């Protein structure tokens, strides 16, 4: 049973967290590699566009039933198995983010906002086709070279998170990166040494992602 009315009294921080979490749940199953899954792709793009449109409204109009209903339904569709059926899935952003939460006590969504832009920049070559699709279909970015469009899509994503009030750098939370070796040790202890849809995010790659997120 989903009743948007029960979300009216959530504090703004948790509303923003929910939008970011739903957004990243979606792209973990979408910005991977193309497998001609047209239905899943279009579902995912619809979820992302809805979150972009109504996420900020949910903060400004907390008792707008339609807005709350759209955000709640988008969040539900982001992680009920529908958009992930038959497509590659990443989840590396979540795994790196979990370690930040465990070590530093950051909100789950805050860690996702920190890790995702850095991870996409690091993995831009293997994710190139889907990043370009994401740029065009979600952000309407069609001008420039491939790399310029990818840069613009990553920047638009970062700006969206920041607009919601969720900062996107470790330094925004008073962290200077000195814990990165300890974070990598925890990843290794937890068996998180071959992450991503291609199982190619090694500890060395994770280190570069954490460092780029500072």
N, C-alpha and C positions, 0 to 999 in steps of 0.2 A: 504494500500500500504506500503510494507516494502522494503526499499532501503538501503542496508548496507553502501553505499557510504556516506550517511549522518552521519554515526557514526564515520567516520575517524577523525574528529576534536574534538571529545569529549576529555576532559582532562583525564589523567590516573586515577585520583581519581574516576571519575564517571564511567569509564569503569570497574574498580574493583568493585565499588558498584553494578553495573548492574549484574556482574557475581555472586556475593554473593547473591544478592536479588533473582535472578533466581534459584540459587541452593537451597536457603531456601524455596522458593515457592514450589519447587519440593518435598523436604523432608517433608514439612508440610502435604503433601497428600500421602506420601509413608512410612515414618517411624512412623507408628501408630500401627496397629494390623492386623494380616493376615486374609483375607477374601477370599482367593483363587482367587484373581483378577489378573490372570496371565498377561493379556494384559496390564492393567494399570501399573503393577509392571515393566514389561519389557520396556514400554515406559519411565517410570520414570528413570529407570536405564540408559537407553540410553541418556536421557537428562543430567543426572549427569556426565556420562563418557565423554560426549561431552564438557561440561563446564570445567571439569578437564583437558582435553586435549587442548582445544582451548582458555580457559580463559586467561592463562598466555601468550599465543601467541598473543592475541589481544593487550596486553600491549607492547609486544616486537616488533610487526609488525602491527602498527595501520592502515596501508593502504593495508593489505593483504585481498583482497575481500573475498576469500573463508573462511578465519577464521572469519571475521566479519559476513558473512552470516550465518555460523554455530552457532555463539553465538546469533545472533538476532533470528534465528529460534528456538533455544533451549529456549530462554527467552519467546518467544511467546507460545510455546507448554507447558511451565511450568505453565501458568495461563490462558489458554483459555477454561478450563473446561474438557478437554479430559482425563487427567490422574486422575482427581478427581471423575469421574463418577462412582458411586456405591461403593466408598470406604470410610472408616473413614477418617476424616480430623482433624488436630490438631489446628494449628494457635495460640497456646499459645505463641510461641516465638515472633510472630508479636505483640500480645497484650502487652506483657511485654516490647517489644522494643519501641512501640509507646509512652509509658510513658517516656522512657528515651529521646526520641527525643523532646517531648513536654517540658520536664523540663530542659534539658541540651543542646538542640540544636544539638545533634549528628545526623549525616546522618542516614537515615533509615537502610541502609545495615550495617553500623557500629554497630548499636544496635542489629541487628540479629546475627552478628558474636560474639558479647559479650554474648548474652543470650543462643544461641543454644547449645554450648557444656555443659554449666552448667545444662540446662534443661534436656538434654539427660542423663547426669550422675545421676541426681535426679530421673528420671523416667525410669531408665534402666530396672527395673523389669517388669513393665507393657509393655514396648516397646521391651522386650528382643528378641522375635522371629524376628521382623523386623530389629532390630539393627544387629543381627547376619546375616541376609540375606544381609543387606546393606554392612556389613563388607566383606562378601565373594564375592558378585557379583560386587560391585563397587570398593573396594580396594584390592580385591584378598587376603584377610586375612583369612587364614584357619588353622593356627597353634595356639595351646594354648587352655586353658580352655575357657568356654563361656565368663566369665568376662574379661579374658585377651584379647580376640578378640574384645569385646565391647570397652574396654579401648583403644585398638589400633585403632579402627575405629573412635572414638571420637578424638583421638590425630591426626589422619590423616586429619580429617575434619578441626580441628583447624589449623594445619600446612598449609593446602591449603589456608585458608583465610589469614593467615599471609604472605604466599608466594605472594599473590596478593597485599599485602601492607595494609591489613585491620586488625588492631590489635583486640585482642579477650578478653581483660580484661578491666574492668572499670578503673583500675589504669593507663592503657596505655593512657587514655584520661584525666588524672589529676583528676579522681573522686575516693574518698576514701570510698564510701559507706554510708556516713553520710546522704544522701538523701533517703535511702531506706524506712524509715517510711513514708516520704512524697509520695514516689512512690506508696506504698501500699495503702495509703489513696486515691490517685487518681484512682487506680484500683477499689477500693470499690465504689467510687463515680460513676464510669462508668459501674458498674455492672459486672465487670470482676472478679468474685469470684468463678466460677466453670468452669475453662478453660480446654482445651485439648480434645482429642477424647473420653475420658471417663468422662469428666466433673469433674475430681477429683483434679485439680490444684486449691486448695483453696488459700486464702491469706497467710496462713502459709507456704504452699509449695512455693508460689511465693517469699516469703521472703527468704527461703533457696536458691532458684535459684539465686536471686539477690546477696545474700551474697557470694555464691560460684563463682559468676562472677567477684568478686573484683580483 
